[in-house]
């Protein structure tokens, strides 16, 4: 048996280990998920690149993981270990003995030429192989890796190889370069450029406190909401709609006959109605490009809906919502909501939205001002319904009233358009048959 270290494959940025899916002694096959990683964009499963048995984990729950981070050790079958051995390149020390070293002037000229291409990664040139040979150190790397190290200005003596017998791979060089660049980059302020940060008091003076780090999704949401609030001139229009008829229709649905796990909530009806309203009012289905003074109109209708997941607020997107039935929308909502709660939403599941719906459901509140999910230009907030007296022309009668809150980008949408859009949604909610026209 051979011990093989599994490293984090190349990804865009870093993330937090939120779930370890195996324990020592488990047998895994190539492609089996090893752990769940939560980045600032979404959650992802990291698969095993080989077959083997888990020996021990090298990371813990909550650890910050980037490209090249050692994850765990696997015991490989001897047959697979032999195959890996056949793919090894010659150690650099043996290669150095076979190939005459270039003159110092030639090496300086080559490094100077390459530095013009790789300027962001270059530091004072280091002849990694020559230094290793002079010091007697045994560094295992192929000629291609040695050449790449010279181009990037990386001293191979500073690296620990992830290959067999500590062999340095190209992936090791790339991971080292990315980590070095990330360490040099200043972290952007969540509150926006030029906005003073709110100073924090020493809360321990008043009693015990507990510090809890934000999840990657929570940090990304905070940054995105700050950008949207600072860049978009929000205007919010409020309305109340009598929904007795649509509620009676919803309660009459036989979910078992429709192949649904439960009776549909009001949300799929809202998504269907908003999708049809976007077709009637295409000025709401745009993105604003202020840099080029343009509006980008979209020919598709994808609706996002906010989900309160354990990792924070996420907005999965239902594609082609205007072409789907209430049954299809109900199944899509159930699937995306469950995956959001299980932290299994992919980045693609939260991209491509045209309009967002944020429903408070039965939590409470008579209204709120939802923040537009830029680069969209509008969002509809739904508060808690309540029974109120409504004048029917002769007397006050009890009616179920649903508060609606439409926030819109006043750069792209004027008040008249917002009023007509809300009136369209109002009419279809009052009489759902109008949604079929």
C-alpha positions in Angstrom: 0.0 0.0 0.0 1.1 3.6 -0.8 0.2 6.8 1.1 -1.0 9.6 -1.3 -1.7 13.1 -0.2 -4.8 14.7 -1.8 -4.5 18.5 -2.4 -7.2 21.1 -3.1 -7.7 21.4 -6.9 -7.5 24.7 -8.6 -10.4 27.0 -7.7 -11.2 30.7 -8.0 -10.4 32.0 -4.5 -10.6 30.1 -1.2 -13.4 28.7 1.0 -14.3 27.2 4.4 -14.6 23.5 5.1 -18.1 23.1 6.3 -18.5 19.3 6.2 -16.1 16.4 6.0 -17.9 13.6 4.1 -15.6 10.7 5.0 -13.7 9.4 8.1 -10.5 7.4 8.4 -11.1 3.9 7.2 -13.6 4.8 4.5 -13.0 3.5 1.0 -13.5 6.1 -1.8 -13.6 5.8 -5.5 -12.5 8.4 -8.1 -15.1 11.1 -8.2 -16.6 10.4 -4.7 -17.1 13.6 -2.7 -14.6 14.1 0.1 -15.7 17.4 1.7 -18.0 20.4 1.2 -16.3 23.7 0.7 -18.2 27.0 1.1 -16.8 30.0 -0.7 -18.0 33.5 -0.9 -20.1 32.5 -3.9 -21.6 29.0 -3.3 -21.0 25.6 -1.8 -19.2 22.9 -3.7 -18.2 19.2 -3.2 -14.5 18.4 -3.7 -14.2 14.9 -5.4 -11.5 12.4 -4.9 -9.1 12.2 -7.9 -8.2 8.5 -7.2 -9.4 5.3 -5.6 -8.2 4.5 -2.1 -8.9 4.3 1.6 -8.9 7.4 3.9 -5.9 7.3 6.1 -6.2 10.6 8.0 -7.5 14.2 7.5 -5.1 17.0 7.3 -7.7 19.8 7.7 -10.4 20.4 10.2 -14.0 21.7 10.1 -14.0 25.5 9.6 -10.5 25.6 8.1 -9.8 28.1 5.4 -8.8 26.1 2.2 -7.2 27.5 -1.0 -5.8 25.9 -4.1 -3.0 23.6 -3.2 -4.0 23.0 0.5 -3.3 19.4 1.6 -6.7 17.9 2.5 -6.1 14.2 3.5 -4.0 11.1 3.0 -5.2 8.1 1.1 -3.9 4.6 1.0 -3.7 3.6 -2.7 -3.7 0.1 -4.1 -0.3 -1.1 -5.2 -1.5 -1.3 -8.8 -2.5 2.3 -8.9 0.6 3.4 -7.0 2.7 1.7 -9.8 0.7 3.6 -12.4 1.4 6.9 -10.7 5.1 5.9 -10.5 5.3 5.4 -14.3 4.0 9.0 -14.8 6.8 10.6 -12.7 9.4 12.8 -14.5 13.1 12.6 -13.8 14.3 14.4 -10.6 15.9 17.7 -11.3 19.3 16.7 -9.8 19.6 13.8 -12.3 18.6 16.2 -15.1 21.1 18.7 -14.0 23.9 16.2 -14.2 22.9 15.3 -17.8 22.3 18.8 -19.1 25.1 21.5 -19.0 24.1 24.5 -17.0 23.5 27.7 -19.0 25.9 30.5 -18.6 25.0 33.2 -16.1 24.6 35.8 -18.9 22.3 33.6 -20.8 20.2 32.9 -17.7 20.0 36.6 -16.9 18.9 37.4 -20.5 16.2 34.7 -20.4 14.9 35.9 -17.0 14.8 39.5 -18.2 12.9 38.5 -21.3 10.3 36.4 -19.4 9.8 39.0 -16.7 8.3 41.3 -19.3 5.5 38.7 -19.9 5.0 37.7 -16.2 5.6 41.1 -14.6 3.0 40.7 -11.8 4.6 37.6 -10.4 8.3 38.5 -10.8 10.6 39.3 -8.0 14.5 39.5 -8.0 15.6 36.5 -10.1 16.5 33.3 -8.3 18.3 30.5 -10.1 16.5 27.8 -8.2 18.3 24.7 -9.7 21.8 26.1 -9.4 21.2 27.1 -5.8 19.9 23.6 -5.0 22.9 21.9 -6.6 25.4 24.1 -4.9 23.8 23.5 -1.5 23.5 19.8 -2.1 19.7 19.8 -1.5 17.7 17.1 -3.2 14.9 18.9 -5.0 12.8 16.7 -7.3 11.3 18.5 -10.3 11.2 18.0 -14.0 12.8 20.3 -16.5 9.4 21.9 -17.4 8.8 22.7 -13.7 12.3 24.2 -13.4 11.7 26.4 -16.4 8.3 27.6 -15.0 9.9 28.4 -11.7 12.5 30.6 -13.4 9.8 32.4 -15.3 7.8 33.1 -12.1 10.8 34.0 -10.1 10.1 31.2 -7.5 12.9 29.6 -5.5 12.2 25.9 -5.5 13.9 25.6 -2.1 10.9 27.4 -0.6 8.4 24.8 -1.8 7.3 21.4 -0.6 6.3 19.1 -3.5 3.0 17.3 -3.5 4.1 14.6 -5.9 5.8 11.2 -5.3 8.8 11.5 -3.0 8.2 15.2 -2.6 8.4 15.9 -6.3 7.4 19.5 -7.2 4.6 19.8 -9.7 3.4 22.7 -11.9 0.3 22.8 -9.7 2.6 23.4 -6.6 4.2 26.4 -8.4 0.8 27.9 -9.4 -0.6 27.4 -5.9 2.4 29.1 -4.4 2.2 32.0 -6.8 -1.5 32.5 -6.1 -1.0 32.4 -2.3 1.8 35.0 -2.6 -0.4 37.3 -4.7 -3.4 36.9 -2.4 -1.2 37.8 0.6 -0.1 41.0 -1.1 -3.7 42.1 -2.1 -5.5 44.4 0.4 -8.9 43.2 1.4 -11.7 45.4 0.0 -13.8 47.2 2.6 -17.3 45.8 2.8 -18.8 49.2 3.3 -17.6 50.6 0.0 -14.7 52.8 -1.1 -14.6 56.2 0.6 -17.2 55.3 3.2 -15.9 55.7 6.8 -16.0 52.5 8.8 -18.2 52.5 11.9 -15.8 52.3 14.9 -16.4 49.4 17.4 -16.5 49.8 21.1 -14.8 47.4 23.5 -17.9 45.4 24.3 -16.1 43.3 26.9 -16.3 46.3 29.3 -20.0 45.6 29.6 -20.1 41.9 29.9 -19.2 38.6 28.2 -19.2 38.5 24.4 -18.7 35.8 21.8 -17.1 36.3 18.4 -18.4 34.3 15.5 -16.8 34.5 12.0 -19.1 35.2 9.1 -19.6 32.4 6.6 -18.4 33.0 3.0 -21.9 33.5 1.7 -22.8 35.9 4.5 -19.7 38.0 3.7 -20.5 38.0 0.0 -24.1 39.0 0.7 -23.0 41.9 2.9 -20.7 43.2 0.3 -23.2 42.8 -2.5 -26.0 44.5 -0.5 -23.7 47.4 0.4 -22.8 47.9 -3.3 -26.4 47.8 -4.4 -27.6 50.3 -1.7 -24.8 52.7 -2.4 -25.1 52.6 -6.2 -28.8 52.3 -6.9 -31.3 55.2 -6.1 -34.1 53.1 -4.5 -37.7 54.1 -4.5 -40.3 51.8 -2.9 -44.0 51.6 -3.8 -46.4 50.0 -1.3 -49.7 48.3 -2.0 -52.3 45.9 -0.4 -54.2 43.3 -2.4 -57.3 41.2 -1.5 -56.2 37.6 -2.1 -59.3 35.7 -0.9 -60.0 34.2 -4.3 -56.5 33.1 -5.0 -56.2 31.7 -1.5 -59.5 29.7 -2.0 -58.1 28.3 -5.3 -54.8 27.4 -3.7 -56.5 25.5 -0.9 -58.6 23.6 -3.4 -55.6 22.1 -5.2 -55.3 18.3 -4.7 -51.5 18.1 -4.4 -51.5 14.3 -4.4 -53.4 14.2 -7.7 -50.9 16.8 -9.1 -47.9 14.7 -8.0 -46.8 17.3 -5.5 -45.3 16.6 -2.0 -47.6 19.3 -0.4 -50.1 22.0 -1.4 -48.4 24.9 -3.2 -47.7 28.1 -1.2 -48.5 31.5 -2.5 -44.9 31.9 -3.8 -45.3 29.9 -7.1 -48.4 32.0 -7.9 -46.4 35.2 -7.2 -43.6 34.0 -9.5 -46.0 33.1 -12.3 -47.8 36.5 -12.0 -44.6 38.5 -11.9 -43.1 36.6 -14.9 -46.2 37.5 -16.9 -46.0 41.1 -15.7 -42.4 41.3 -16.9 -43.6 40.3 -20.4 -46.1 43.1 -20.4 -43.6 45.6 -19.0 -40.2 44.8 -20.5 -38.7 48.0 -19.1 -38.5 46.0 -15.8 -36.5 43.2 -17.5 -33.4 45.2 -18.2 -29.9 45.9 -16.7 -28.5 49.4 -16.6 -25.0 50.0 -18.0 -24.2 53.5 -16.7 -20.6 53.4 -18.0 -21.8 53.2 -21.6 -25.2 55.0 -21.1 -27.1 51.9 -22.2 -30.0 49.7 -21.1 -29.5 46.0 -21.8 -32.9 44.4 -22.5 -33.4 40.6 -21.8 -35.5 38.3 -24.0 -35.8 35.7 -21.2 -37.6 35.8 -17.9 -35.7 34.2 -15.0 -37.0 34.9 -11.5 -34.9 34.7 -8.3 -36.4 34.2 -4.9 -34.7 34.8 -1.5 -34.0 31.8 0.7 -33.0 32.1 4.4 -30.4 29.3 4.5 -28.2 28.2 7.5 -25.2 29.9 5.7 -27.0 33.1 5.1 -29.3 34.7 2.5 -29.1 33.2 -1.0 -31.1 33.8 -4.1 -31.6 30.7 -6.4 -33.0 31.5 -9.8 -35.9 29.7 -11.7 -35.2 29.9 -15.4 -37.9 30.6 -18.0 -40.5 31.2 -15.2 -43.0 32.6 -17.7 -43.2 29.3 -19.5 -43.8 27.1 -16.5 -47.0 26.0 -14.8 -47.8 26.4 -11.1 -47.0 22.7 -10.6 -43.5 23.1 -12.3 -42.8 26.2 -10.3 -43.8 24.5 -7.1 -41.3 21.6 -7.8 -38.5 24.0 -8.7 -39.0 26.0 -5.6 -39.0 22.9 -3.4 -35.8 21.5 -5.1 -33.8 24.8 -5.0 -34.9 25.6 -1.4 -33.8 22.2 -0.1 -30.5 22.4 -1.8 -30.0 25.9 -0.4 -30.7 24.6 3.2 -28.3 21.7 2.5 -25.6 24.1 1.2 -25.6 22.3 -2.2 -26.5 25.2 -4.5 -24.0 25.7 -7.3 -22.9 29.1 -8.6 -25.0 28.5 -11.8 -28.1 28.1 -9.6 -27.8 31.7 -8.5 -26.9 33.4 -11.8 -28.9 34.9 -14.6 -31.8 36.4 -12.7 -34.0 39.2 -14.2 -36.1 40.0 -11.1 -36.2 39.0 -7.5 -39.0 38.2 -5.1 -38.4 38.4 -1.3 -41.2 36.9 0.7 -41.4 37.2 4.5 -44.1 34.6 4.5 -45.8 34.2 7.9 -42.8 35.5 9.8 -44.4 38.9 10.4 -44.3 42.6 9.5 -46.7 44.8 7.6 -44.1 45.9 5.0 -40.4 46.5 4.4 -38.1 48.1 1.8 -36.3 45.3 -0.1 -32.8 46.2 -1.5 -32.6 45.7 -5.3 -30.5 42.7 -6.3 -28.3 44.6 -8.8 -27.7 44.6 -11.7 -31.5 43.9 -11.8 -33.6 47.1 -11.6 -36.5 46.0 -9.4 -37.5 43.6 -6.5 -40.9 42.7 -5.1 -41.2 42.3 -1.3 -44.1 40.3 0.2 -45.0 40.8 3.8 -47.4 38.9 6.1 -51.1 38.8 5.0 -53.8 39.8 7.5 -57.6 39.9 7.7 -58.8 43.5 7.6 -62.2 45.2 7.1 -62.7 46.3 3.5 -65.5 48.5 2.2 -67.4 46.6 -0.6 -69.6 49.6 -1.5 -72.3 48.8 1.0 -70.6 47.7 4.2 -67.3 46.6 5.7 -66.5 42.9 5.1 -63.5 40.9 6.3 -60.8 40.3 3.6 -57.4 38.8 3.5 -55.0 41.6 2.6 -51.5 40.9 1.3 -48.9 43.8 1.6 -46.6 44.3 -1.4 -43.5 46.4 -1.6 -41.9 47.1 -5.0 -38.4 48.7 -4.9 -37.2 50.0 -8.3 -34.1 51.7 -9.7 -35.2 55.3 -10.5 -32.5 55.6 -13.1 -34.2 53.0 -15.3 -37.8 53.1 -14.1 -40.0 56.1 -13.5 -42.9 56.3 -11.1 -45.6 55.9 -13.7 -44.1 52.6 -15.0 -43.8 51.4 -11.4 -47.4 52.2 -10.7 -48.7 50.4 -13.8 -46.5 47.4 -13.1 -47.9 47.2 -9.6 -51.5 47.6 -10.9 -50.9 44.7 -13.3 -49.7 42.4 -10.4 -52.6 43.7 -8.2 -55.2 42.8 -10.9 -53.8 39.3 -11.5 -53.6 38.6 -7.7 -57.2 39.8 -7.2 -58.5 37.6 -10.0 -56.0 34.9 -11.0 -58.0 34.2 -14.2 -56.5 37.4 -15.6 -53.1 35.8 -15.6 -54.3 33.5 -18.3 -55.2 36.3 -20.7 
